[in-house]
């Protein structure tokens, strides 16, 4: 029963950002392009246009002109940071190491934390696409290392004389410790060690639904900007669970109220909701005064928003 409870909890956590209705890309916005400096974050790269959390998805987001790349992290058996939304191979977007469909009853058991990095590269997570995002460009792809994403992005920035920020999400749950991922100290230390010499600190945000991760980072790496994610409840109650005031609050956009926004503005907390795919929702959030959005369709957001990032150096 304990293992079943862990499984159910993990499924809830890692599926909460998958429930949003997708939209077709390229819908024309009625309003003219705003001059507002706005943080347009490409969710898992540009999930609406390319297989999520893959090098082509991040390259697509860069070409569109996002200010921030949002991505998720898992840890392999040999301690490598792999870019993946779930700490397992999701049957809806991945084939197994032999190229076969992963049975529904076995999906969560394809645990990345029990695979070495070399073993993870046998799984195809691009050629079957994603049924929720029919406009994805399907191609055979593997989950990249975080270091590979950073190297590709920094090379793009150098070549195009731009700067892009990163929003790294640590995916974890207390009952998943040492089963699907390491404990917070190990996970956080691993991430900081990986990025500290690769990216300037002012271009890094670390976010999590697991506030243990944020507490550890705040205590041991206070120089890093942190974002508190939320999938239920209101801002005041969620923030009360932290011993400090985070730089950013990132809720499911449907949760945001005018009262929340007023409270967050008073506390000088940046507001970046997720996952905003409909243009009308984007417009409404802009009018409410949010500071950015996380979206699967950054190309739609770019129709009427000017991103803060990718500014000429």
Rosetta silent file (secondary structure, phi, psi, omega in degrees, C-alpha in Angstrom):
SEQUENCE: XXXXXXXXXXXXXXXXXXXXXXXXXXXXXXXXXXXXXXXXXXXXXXXXXXXXXXXXXXXXXXXXXXXXXXXXXXXXXXXXXXXXXXXXXXXXXXXXXXXXXXXXXXXXXXXXXXXXXXXXXXXXXXXXXXXXXXXXXXXXXXXXXXXXXXXXXXXXXXXXXXXXXXXXXXXXXXXXXXXXXXXXXXXXXXXXXXXXXXXXXXXXXXXXXXXXXXXXXXXXXXXXXXXXXXXXXXXXXXXXXXXXXXXXXXXXXXXXXXXXXXXXXXXXXXXXXXXXXXXXXXXXXXXXXXXXXXXXXXXXXXXXXXXXXXXXX
SCORE:     score description
SCORE:     0.000 S_00000001
   1 L     0.000  -37.964 -179.928    0.000    0.000    0.000 S_00000001
   2 H   -61.229  -44.260 -179.821    2.872    2.383    0.793 S_00000001
   3 H   -64.571  -39.197  178.291    4.350    1.892   -2.676 S_00000001
   4 H   -62.173  -39.898  178.162    0.912    2.409   -4.252 S_00000001
   5 H   -63.542  -40.106  177.578    0.563    5.676   -2.318 S_00000001
   6 H   -62.296  -45.053 -179.898    3.935    6.852   -3.568 S_00000001
   7 H   -59.931  -47.385 -178.450    2.973    6.026   -7.147 S_00000001
   8 H   -63.873  -39.112  178.834   -0.335    7.900   -6.902 S_00000001
   9 H   -65.431  -41.669  179.018    1.344   10.920   -5.355 S_00000001
  10 H   -65.374  -42.058  179.385    4.000   11.043   -8.046 S_00000001
  11 H   -61.210  -42.606  179.068    1.443   10.729  -10.823 S_00000001
  12 H   -61.628  -47.468 -178.174   -0.550   13.627   -9.346 S_00000001
  13 H   -62.119  -47.907 -171.688    2.517   15.849   -9.019 S_00000001
  14 H   -84.692   -5.001  176.357    3.951   15.161  -12.442 S_00000001
  15 H  -105.935   -6.880 -172.586    0.642   15.331  -14.285 S_00000001
  16 H   -63.367  -28.834 -179.820   -0.694   18.558  -12.753 S_00000001
  17 H   -94.650    9.571  178.468    0.799   20.734  -15.496 S_00000001
  18 H  -101.075   -2.423 -170.142   -0.434   18.454  -18.280 S_00000001
  19 L   -86.572   -6.730 -176.614   -4.144   19.088  -17.787 S_00000001
  20 L   -72.947  143.220  177.394   -4.380   22.359  -19.663 S_00000001
  21 L   -69.455  131.662  178.527   -6.238   22.423  -22.959 S_00000001
  22 L   -85.426  162.688  179.569   -3.888   22.951  -25.885 S_00000001
  23 L  -129.884  162.148  176.423   -4.521   25.385  -28.725 S_00000001
  24 L   -75.033  139.585 -179.446   -3.550   25.583  -32.329 S_00000001
  25 L   -76.561  152.860  171.157   -0.425   27.602  -32.947 S_00000001
  26 L    87.956   11.032  177.017   -0.336   30.706  -35.056 S_00000001
  27 L   -67.368  134.955 -176.224   -3.743   32.181  -34.189 S_00000001
  28 L   -77.068  133.971  176.381   -3.662   35.892  -34.977 S_00000001
  29 L   -83.851  145.094 -179.611   -3.962   38.292  -32.081 S_00000001
  30 L   -81.372  -30.703 -176.240   -6.362   41.191  -32.436 S_00000001
  31 L   -83.179  155.107  179.677   -4.344   43.613  -30.309 S_00000001
  32 L   -75.971  159.886 -177.912   -1.227   45.307  -31.621 S_00000001
  33 L   -63.510  126.822 -176.916    2.190   44.257  -30.397 S_00000001
  34 L   -81.296  152.461  176.677    2.841   45.740  -26.987 S_00000001
  35 L   -92.310    3.284  179.949    6.074   47.480  -26.083 S_00000001
  36 L   -61.208  134.399  172.993    5.882   46.000  -22.592 S_00000001
  37 E   -78.736  116.507 -168.012    9.015   44.179  -21.470 S_00000001
  38 E  -135.789  139.516 -179.372    7.598   40.765  -20.642 S_00000001
  39 E   -86.062   97.879  176.843    9.148   37.437  -19.621 S_00000001
  40 E   -91.070  110.808 -177.140    7.995   34.967  -22.284 S_00000001
  41 E  -104.724  125.829  177.710    9.070   31.515  -21.091 S_00000001
  42 E   -80.127  110.006 -175.514    9.093   28.570  -23.467 S_00000001
  43 E   -70.642  117.495 -176.535    7.508   25.668  -21.549 S_00000001
  44 L    53.981   35.123 -175.234    9.684   22.567  -21.920 S_00000001
  45 L    96.009  -99.567  172.932   11.204   24.477  -24.833 S_00000001
  46 L  -148.332   74.914 -169.883    8.231   24.952  -27.119 S_00000001
  47 L   -59.284  -27.980  179.974    6.105   21.890  -26.383 S_00000001
  48 L   -71.860  -15.743 -172.718    3.332   22.906  -28.744 S_00000001
  49 L  -117.961  -21.599 -178.058    5.725   22.888  -31.688 S_00000001
  50 E  -150.264  155.588 -178.774    8.383   20.232  -30.951 S_00000001
  51 L   -52.746  131.519 -170.460    8.751   17.206  -28.642 S_00000001
  52 L   -60.143  145.592  174.238    9.037   18.483  -25.092 S_00000001
  53 L    54.337   36.850  175.818   12.343   18.951  -23.293 S_00000001
  54 L  -118.673  163.178  179.729   14.411   18.034  -26.347 S_00000001
  55 H   -58.141  -43.027  176.912   17.169   19.951  -28.094 S_00000001
  56 H   -61.727  -34.073  179.018   14.922   20.769  -31.101 S_00000001
  57 H   -66.354  -40.891  179.489   12.254   22.140  -28.741 S_00000001
  58 H   -71.910  -37.133  177.358   14.741   24.459  -27.068 S_00000001
  59 H   -65.133  -40.674  177.905   16.217   25.523  -30.382 S_00000001
  60 H   -59.774  -44.241  179.537   12.715   26.282  -31.679 S_00000001
  61 H   -62.483  -40.865  178.497   12.024   28.433  -28.609 S_00000001
  62 H   -63.267  -43.107 -179.254   15.289   30.315  -29.108 S_00000001
  63 H   -66.073  -33.191  177.410   14.494   30.970  -32.754 S_00000001
  64 H   -68.131  -34.451  176.962   11.049   32.283  -31.809 S_00000001
  65 L   111.095   27.360  179.235   12.706   34.708  -29.418 S_00000001
  66 L   -61.136  156.394  174.805   11.758   33.638  -25.887 S_00000001
  67 L   -89.128  -24.787 -176.876   13.353   35.432  -22.984 S_00000001
  68 E  -141.720  139.125  171.146   13.562   32.280  -20.839 S_00000001
  69 E   -96.141  122.140  176.712   13.842   28.531  -21.425 S_00000001
  70 E  -101.450  131.682 -177.501   11.763   26.572  -18.900 S_00000001
  71 E  -151.715  159.874 -174.734   12.791   22.948  -18.376 S_00000001
  72 E  -112.405  152.866 -174.684   12.471   20.056  -15.947 S_00000001
  73 E  -124.744  138.223  171.042   15.147   17.943  -14.333 S_00000001
  74 E  -126.976  169.953 -178.623   15.519   14.289  -13.404 S_00000001
  75 E  -125.193  133.505  179.183   18.564   12.379  -12.148 S_00000001
  76 L   -84.483  171.436 -179.873   19.987    9.186  -13.635 S_00000001
  77 L   -59.715  -33.667 -179.957   21.400    6.219  -11.752 S_00000001
  78 L   -96.403   22.106  169.442   24.926    7.476  -12.395 S_00000001
  79 L    77.242   26.077  177.462   24.159   10.970  -11.119 S_00000001
  80 L   -96.269  143.067  175.341   23.604   12.840  -14.387 S_00000001
  81 E   -85.327  113.620 -178.879   21.051   15.640  -14.694 S_00000001
  82 E  -106.773  141.694 -179.847   18.678   14.633  -17.466 S_00000001
  83 E   -86.338  111.327 -176.433   16.041   16.975  -18.897 S_00000001
  84 L  -161.329  137.157  179.739   12.690   15.269  -18.344 S_00000001
  85 L   -70.192  -43.452  176.471    9.302   16.299  -16.964 S_00000001
  86 L  -102.519  154.438  173.702    8.728   12.961  -15.236 S_00000001
  87 L   -84.408   24.337  174.626   11.375   10.863  -13.470 S_00000001
  88 E  -144.161  174.215  178.525   10.232    7.990  -15.671 S_00000001
  89 L   -89.539  108.843 -176.485    9.651    7.412  -19.389 S_00000001
  90 L   -68.812  120.130 -176.359    6.146    8.662  -20.112 S_00000001
  91 L   -62.944  -21.507 -178.369    4.342    6.139  -22.314 S_00000001
  92 L   -76.336  -17.807 -177.858    2.402    8.907  -24.065 S_00000001
  93 L  -130.143   -6.563 -176.130    5.537   10.417  -25.598 S_00000001
  94 L  -125.091  148.157  167.604    8.236    7.706  -25.372 S_00000001
  95 E  -101.787  156.352 -178.293    8.919    4.260  -26.813 S_00000001
  96 L   -74.083 -177.309 -173.390   10.897    1.747  -24.775 S_00000001
  97 L   -65.862  -13.724  177.366   14.534    0.849  -25.363 S_00000001
  98 L  -103.708    2.794  179.653   13.520   -1.645  -28.068 S_00000001
  99 L    86.767   14.649 -178.852   11.238    0.792  -29.871 S_00000001
 100 L   -98.227  157.075  174.413    8.023   -0.702  -28.526 S_00000001
 101 E   -64.707  136.102  178.756    5.005    1.044  -27.003 S_00000001
 102 L   -81.097  123.353 -179.772    5.251    1.111  -23.204 S_00000001
 103 L   -59.170  143.738 -176.913    2.259   -0.723  -21.660 S_00000001
 104 H   -56.069  -40.080 -176.087   -0.022    1.532  -19.649 S_00000001
 105 H   -73.344  -12.957 -176.022    0.374   -0.533  -16.498 S_00000001
 106 H  -107.480   -6.262 -168.853    4.194   -0.324  -16.691 S_00000001
 107 H   -52.928  -51.326 -173.778    4.781    3.327  -17.574 S_00000001
 108 H   -71.697  -12.450  179.714    5.736    4.664  -14.144 S_00000001
 109 H   -84.154   -8.468  176.165    8.020    1.713  -13.557 S_00000001
 110 L   -83.759   71.435 -167.533   10.392    2.855  -16.322 S_00000001
 111 E   -79.137  118.503  179.419   12.274    4.787  -13.668 S_00000001
 112 H   -62.372  -33.481 -179.028   15.008    7.163  -14.912 S_00000001
 113 H   -67.453  -13.010  176.699   16.680    7.022  -11.490 S_00000001
 114 H  -104.498    6.719  177.487   17.259    3.318  -12.110 S_00000001
 115 L  -113.309  140.250  168.864   18.815    3.896  -15.558 S_00000001
 116 L   -73.090  163.519  178.131   22.326    5.053  -16.336 S_00000001
 117 H   -56.480  -44.322 -179.225   22.602    7.967  -18.738 S_00000001
 118 H   -58.586  -38.785  179.926   23.760    5.579  -21.490 S_00000001
 119 H   -68.454  -34.599  179.885   20.670    3.426  -20.932 S_00000001
 120 H   -64.758  -24.663 -176.355   18.333    6.430  -21.168 S_00000001
 121 L   -77.940    0.798  175.843   19.632    7.141  -24.655 S_00000001
 122 L   -90.022   -6.810 -177.780   18.009    3.948  -25.945 S_00000001
 123 L   -97.250  131.752  178.595   14.522    5.432  -25.473 S_00000001
 124 E   -93.959  116.174 -178.527   12.866    7.364  -28.307 S_00000001
 125 L  -120.464   41.692  179.835   10.882   10.311  -26.923 S_00000001
 126 L  -148.746  -27.657 -170.901   10.048   12.192  -30.091 S_00000001
 127 L   -76.769  -21.137  178.714    8.831   10.053  -32.955 S_00000001
 128 L   -94.934   -4.957  177.454    5.325    9.358  -31.614 S_00000001
 129 L    67.921 -155.099  179.405    4.688   13.002  -30.728 S_00000001
 130 L  -141.500  121.172 -176.426    2.094   13.991  -28.154 S_00000001
 131 L   -59.395  -22.255  179.006   -1.643   13.559  -28.781 S_00000001
 132 L   -79.828  -13.704 -175.855   -2.351   16.804  -26.907 S_00000001
 133 L  -133.079   78.279 -173.267   -0.101   18.764  -29.286 S_00000001
 134 L   -66.264  -13.806 -177.916   -0.832   17.690  -32.869 S_00000001
 135 L   -92.639    3.917  175.866    1.372   20.412  -34.370 S_00000001
 136 L   -61.830  142.396  173.843    4.564   18.999  -32.893 S_00000001
 137 E   -85.007  104.745 -176.025    7.228   18.128  -35.454 S_00000001
 138 L   -73.026  136.955  174.602    7.750   14.419  -34.792 S_00000001
 139 L  -163.532  154.789 -179.340   11.288   13.024  -34.966 S_00000001
 140 L   -71.144  119.938 -174.779   13.326   10.362  -33.226 S_00000001
 141 L  -143.736  154.173  174.529   14.863   12.028  -30.176 S_00000001
 142 L  -115.327  164.193  177.674   16.357   11.173  -26.801 S_00000001
 143 L   -73.514  126.529 -177.206   16.239   13.051  -23.525 S_00000001
 144 L   -84.777  160.080  168.443   19.269   15.379  -23.376 S_00000001
 145 E   -71.508  151.158  174.707   21.600   16.115  -20.525 S_00000001
 146 H   -56.564  -41.691 -178.489   21.167   19.508  -18.902 S_00000001
 147 H   -60.007  -36.709  179.191   24.737   20.304  -19.907 S_00000001
 148 H   -65.744  -39.964  179.079   23.878   19.658  -23.562 S_00000001
 149 H   -64.558  -44.223 -179.374   20.946   22.081  -23.427 S_00000001
 150 H   -64.798  -44.605 -179.177   23.096   24.770  -21.838 S_00000001
 151 H   -62.108  -42.267  178.256   25.941   24.297  -24.316 S_00000001
 152 H   -64.555  -43.650 -177.998   23.572   24.508  -27.270 S_00000001
 153 H   -65.599  -44.545 -178.841   21.824   27.569  -25.855 S_00000001
 154 H   -66.875  -33.338  175.835   25.015   29.431  -24.997 S_00000001
 155 H   -66.074  -40.627  177.091   26.391   28.705  -28.474 S_00000001
 156 H   -61.969  -45.575 -179.778   23.187   30.140  -29.966 S_00000001
 157 H   -60.722  -42.994 -179.859   23.472   33.222  -27.758 S_00000001
 158 H   -64.212  -44.592 -177.531   27.086   33.748  -28.737 S_00000001
 159 H   -66.107  -34.829 -175.061   26.369   33.323  -32.435 S_00000001
 160 H  -104.510    4.378  177.504   23.362   35.673  -32.375 S_00000001
 161 L    55.536   50.408  178.476   24.712   38.144  -29.800 S_00000001
 162 L  -132.942  170.904  173.878   21.773   37.707  -27.404 S_00000001
 163 L  -127.502  139.184  179.252   21.173   36.596  -23.831 S_00000001
 164 L  -130.906  142.677  177.969   18.559   34.095  -22.657 S_00000001
 165 E   -94.704  168.413 -179.573   17.632   33.098  -19.111 S_00000001
 166 E  -126.259  141.004  173.973   16.930   29.632  -17.720 S_00000001
 167 E  -123.665  100.676 -176.314   14.169   28.417  -15.424 S_00000001
 168 E   -92.808  123.489  177.370   15.163   25.032  -14.002 S_00000001
 169 E  -102.057  124.096  173.617   12.437   23.007  -12.325 S_00000001
 170 E   -88.156  115.949 -179.400   13.401   20.432   -9.728 S_00000001
 171 L   -95.352  117.572  179.723   10.805   17.675   -9.848 S_00000001
 172 L  -161.635  167.790  178.730   10.461   15.812   -6.567 S_00000001
 173 L  -152.127  139.279 -177.578    8.108   14.609   -3.858 S_00000001
 174 H   -48.536  -44.482 -177.697    9.008   13.569   -0.281 S_00000001
 175 H   -74.150   -8.046  177.748    7.862    9.978   -0.831 S_00000001
 176 H   -92.507   -6.051 -178.973    9.905    9.805   -4.017 S_00000001
 177 E   -56.606  130.192  177.453   13.216   10.436   -2.267 S_00000001
 178 L    64.763    8.980  172.335   15.771    7.731   -3.116 S_00000001
 179 L  -113.203  -52.172  179.978   13.156    5.963   -5.251 S_00000001
 180 L  -114.148   -9.780 -179.536   12.634    8.308   -8.200 S_00000001
 181 E  -166.350  163.350  177.297   15.126   11.026   -7.330 S_00000001
 182 L   -74.752  172.138  175.814   17.732   11.892   -4.700 S_00000001
 183 L   -68.261  160.734 -175.432   17.009   13.798   -1.505 S_00000001
 184 H   -50.588  -45.331 -178.566   16.872   17.619   -1.728 S_00000001
 185 H   -56.966  -48.109 -177.575   20.462   18.210   -0.624 S_00000001
 186 H   -66.213  -44.781 -178.998   21.880   15.876   -3.258 S_00000001
 187 H   -61.590  -50.489 -177.360   19.537   17.110   -6.001 S_00000001
 188 H   -65.197  -45.153  179.827   20.182   20.805   -5.307 S_00000001
 189 H   -61.098  -39.146  179.410   23.940   20.432   -4.873 S_00000001
 190 H   -62.347  -43.442 -179.662   24.106   18.498   -8.121 S_00000001
 191 H   -65.796  -48.310 -178.288   22.265   21.259   -9.983 S_00000001
 192 H   -61.886  -42.170  179.114   24.341   24.120   -8.558 S_00000001
 193 H   -61.411  -34.966 -178.477   27.578   22.278   -9.267 S_00000001
 194 H   -71.928  -40.170 -170.248   26.470   21.756  -12.858 S_00000001
 195 H   -97.487  -17.562 -168.028   25.449   25.331  -13.657 S_00000001
 196 L   -61.377  -29.467 -179.299   27.699   27.542  -11.545 S_00000001
 197 L  -104.197    2.080 -176.786   30.505   27.740  -14.080 S_00000001
 198 L  -105.737  -29.965 -173.784   28.331   27.601  -17.204 S_00000001
 199 L  -134.897  137.064  172.746   25.774   30.388  -16.765 S_00000001
 200 L   -59.207  140.643 -173.804   25.888   33.801  -15.058 S_00000001
 201 H   -61.999  -27.537 -178.575   23.824   33.671  -11.892 S_00000001
 202 H   -75.120   -2.529  176.877   21.597   36.556  -12.980 S_00000001
 203 H  -110.994   18.976 -176.980   20.231   34.376  -15.803 S_00000001
 204 E  -122.674  131.727  167.444   19.168   31.495  -13.563 S_00000001
 205 E  -125.050  141.606  175.278   15.881   30.785  -11.779 S_00000001
 206 E  -120.955  126.004 -176.847   15.213   27.553   -9.897 S_00000001
 207 E  -123.455  158.708  176.498   11.591   26.564   -9.308 S_00000001
 208 E  -166.378  149.801  168.344    9.804   23.700   -7.603 S_00000001
 209 L   -81.223  -22.111 -179.143    6.459   22.513   -6.268 S_00000001
 210 L   -88.260  101.165 -173.192    8.484   20.783   -3.537 S_00000001
 211 H   -70.857  -11.217  172.101    9.183   23.592   -1.101 S_00000001
 212 H   -61.727  -38.939  179.304   11.842   21.490    0.658 S_00000001
 213 H   -63.421  -43.669 -178.885   14.022   22.156   -2.383 S_00000001
 214 H   -66.194  -39.899  178.951   13.436   25.906   -2.142 S_00000001
 215 H   -63.222  -42.206  179.807   14.174   25.951    1.582 S_00000001
 216 H   -65.598  -44.584  179.857   17.454   24.113    1.069 S_00000001
 217 H   -63.611  -42.028  179.790   18.499   26.376   -1.786 S_00000001
 218 H   -62.517  -38.125 -177.605   17.587   29.513    0.159 S_00000001
 219 H   -74.693  -36.193 -171.855   19.638   28.342    3.150 S_00000001
 220 H  -108.247  -21.252  179.246   22.715   27.168    1.250 S_00000001
 221 L  -136.368   61.996 -173.081   22.657   29.150   -2.006 S_00000001
 222 L   -64.734  -14.121 -179.345   20.861   32.406   -1.116 S_00000001
 223 L   -75.785  -12.682 -178.323   22.311   34.186   -4.145 S_00000001
 224 L   -89.067  142.845  178.780   20.056   32.200   -6.518 S_00000001
 225 E   -80.697  130.870 -175.356   16.619   33.445   -7.552 S_00000001
 226 E  -118.326  147.558  178.755   13.854   31.030   -6.536 S_00000001
 227 E  -124.608  128.006  176.972   10.291   30.508   -7.786 S_00000001
 228 E   -90.959  115.165  176.492    7.514   28.902   -5.760 S_00000001
 229 E   -85.226  150.166  178.716    5.250   26.820   -7.985 S_00000001
 230 E  -146.778  136.245  177.736    1.625   26.190   -7.030 S_00000001
 231 L  -118.367   -1.098  175.188   -1.107   23.990   -8.478 S_00000001
 232 L  -155.575  164.498  177.386   -3.787   24.589   -5.842 S_00000001
 233 L    78.570  178.451 -179.028   -4.741   27.125   -3.194 S_00000001
 234 L  -107.228  166.148 -171.265   -4.210   30.871   -3.107 S_00000001
 235 H   -57.396  -47.957 -174.695   -1.041   32.885   -2.947 S_00000001
 236 H   -59.860  -45.737 -178.669   -1.164   33.846    0.735 S_00000001
 237 H   -69.611  -37.409  178.961   -1.650   30.298    2.012 S_00000001
 238 H   -66.938  -43.540 -179.463    0.951   28.847   -0.350 S_00000001
 239 H   -67.495  -25.675  179.436    3.565   31.455    0.542 S_00000001
 240 L   -67.376  -15.683  178.934    2.938   30.852    4.256 S_00000001
 241 L   -78.940   -9.720  179.351    4.465   27.410    3.799 S_00000001
 242 L  -103.233  149.689  178.898    7.857   29.033    3.158 S_00000001
 243 L   -87.460    0.118 -178.299   10.143   30.568    5.774 S_00000001
 244 L  -143.067  169.419  177.840   11.202   33.289    3.326 S_00000001
 245 L   -96.111  116.046 -179.216    9.722   35.420    0.556 S_00000001
 246 L   -73.725  158.325  179.055   10.605   33.961   -2.860 S_00000001
 247 L   -68.475  -31.547 -172.529   11.551   36.188   -5.767 S_00000001
 248 E  -135.360  142.852  171.425    8.860   34.644   -7.988 S_00000001
 249 E  -119.063  125.062 -175.548    5.442   33.077   -7.522 S_00000001
 250 E  -127.335   91.436  178.563    4.314   30.769  -10.342 S_00000001
 251 E   -95.966  164.771  162.391    0.806   29.356   -9.970 S_00000001
 252 E   -51.856  127.854 -172.418   -1.510   27.575  -12.354 S_00000001
 253 H   -60.897  -25.448  179.751   -2.865   30.637  -14.168 S_00000001
 254 H   -68.275  -17.394 -178.395   -6.454   29.640  -13.381 S_00000001
 255 H   -82.485  -22.143 -172.379   -5.759   30.185   -9.674 S_00000001
 256 L   -66.595  131.053  174.238   -4.758   33.837   -9.941 S_00000001
 257 L  -120.344  166.345  176.505   -7.171   36.392   -8.551 S_00000001
 258 H   -61.679  -34.025  178.097   -6.947   40.174   -8.370 S_00000001
 259 H   -65.007  -41.448  176.953   -6.455   39.803   -4.610 S_00000001
 260 H   -58.846  -48.214 -176.389   -3.497   37.477   -5.218 S_00000001
 261 H   -63.726  -39.632  177.596   -1.914   39.916   -7.628 S_00000001
 262 H   -62.135  -46.066  179.425   -2.384   42.825   -5.214 S_00000001
 263 H   -60.466  -46.558 -177.493   -0.767   40.824   -2.398 S_00000001
 264 H   -65.769  -38.977  177.614    2.147   39.723   -4.570 S_00000001
 265 H   -63.973  -40.084  178.918    2.755   43.251   -5.849 S_00000001
 266 H   -61.409  -36.537 -179.277    2.802   44.529   -2.264 S_00000001
 267 L   -87.341    1.767  179.767    5.463   41.965   -1.409 S_00000001
 268 L    60.598   39.231  178.891    7.420   42.816   -4.575 S_00000001
 269 L  -100.118  128.558  177.653    7.124   39.229   -5.820 S_00000001
 270 E   -68.429  139.917 -176.087    7.360   38.635   -9.561 S_00000001
 271 E  -114.218  115.513  179.779    4.290   36.836  -10.966 S_00000001
 272 E  -134.349   91.397 -178.498    4.796   34.245  -13.717 S_00000001
 273 E   -77.022  162.400  177.736    1.838   31.863  -14.119 S_00000001
 274 E  -131.226  171.834  -36.839    1.755   28.585  -16.057 S_00000001
 275 L   -95.879  114.218 -166.810    0.826   27.078  -18.553 S_00000001
 276 L  -100.862  107.096 -173.686   -0.876   29.768  -20.644 S_00000001
 277 L  -112.307  -22.597 -179.851   -1.665   28.619  -24.183 S_00000001
 278 L   -89.181  133.076 -177.683   -4.764   30.519  -25.250 S_00000001
 279 H   -59.383  -38.982 -179.853   -4.162   34.026  -26.593 S_00000001
 280 H   -63.469  -36.134  176.523   -7.226   35.405  -24.798 S_00000001
 281 H   -68.225  -39.041  176.537   -5.858   34.091  -21.501 S_00000001
 282 H   -58.185  -47.700 -178.787   -2.492   35.684  -22.266 S_00000001
 283 H   -61.450  -42.730 -178.929   -4.172   39.051  -22.891 S_00000001
 284 H   -62.603  -43.369 -178.754   -6.224   38.815  -19.695 S_00000001
 285 H   -66.713  -37.901  176.080   -3.154   38.038  -17.594 S_00000001
 286 H   -60.880  -43.303 -178.982   -1.220   40.909  -19.145 S_00000001
 287 H   -66.799  -27.787  177.835   -4.074   43.256  -18.266 S_00000001
 288 H   -77.252  -17.841  174.649   -4.051   41.951  -14.684 S_00000001
 289 L   103.709   20.694  176.003   -0.394   42.879  -14.374 S_00000001
 290 L   -68.769  161.106 -175.069    1.560   39.618  -14.381 S_00000001
 291 L   -96.453  -11.201 -179.916    5.279   39.878  -15.195 S_00000001
 292 E  -177.877  175.938  175.248    5.520   36.944  -17.567 S_00000001
 293 E  -141.560  153.431  171.064    3.957   33.669  -18.656 S_00000001
 294 E  -105.722  124.410 -172.624    5.072   30.108  -19.190 S_00000001
 295 E  -141.817  147.324  173.347    3.607   28.795  -22.448 S_00000001
 296 L   -77.733  -15.105 -176.582    3.774   25.850  -24.828 S_00000001
 297 L  -123.756   69.122  178.955    3.198   28.315  -27.666 S_00000001
 298 H   -61.187  -24.348  177.986    5.727   31.146  -27.352 S_00000001
 299 H   -64.714  -34.571  177.168    5.102   31.975  -31.012 S_00000001
 300 H   -68.734  -42.681  179.185    1.533   32.974  -30.111 S_00000001
 301 H   -62.786  -34.853 -176.752    2.718   35.152  -27.226 S_00000001
 302 L   -71.122  -11.037  178.039    5.232   36.856  -29.498 S_00000001
 303 L   -65.782  -27.063 -176.209    2.409   38.109  -31.717 S_00000001
 304 L  -139.651    7.092  179.395    1.633   40.856  -29.204 S_00000001
 305 L  -122.971  147.020  173.411    4.332   40.807  -26.517 S_00000001
 306 E  -105.631  113.721 -176.741    7.899   42.050  -26.473 S_00000001
 307 E   -71.651  151.165  178.286   10.060   39.683  -24.402 S_00000001
 308 L   -72.653  -32.334 -175.342   12.584   41.041  -21.912 S_00000001
 309 L   -82.789 -176.049 -177.816   15.196   38.526  -22.965 S_00000001
 310 L    53.683   31.361  174.874   17.184   38.105  -26.136 S_00000001
 311 L   -78.897  145.405  178.977   18.077   41.796  -25.935 S_00000001
 312 L   -61.977  135.220 -178.458   21.158   42.822  -27.859 S_00000001
 313 L   -78.902    0.000    0.000   24.182   42.891  -25.592 S_00000001
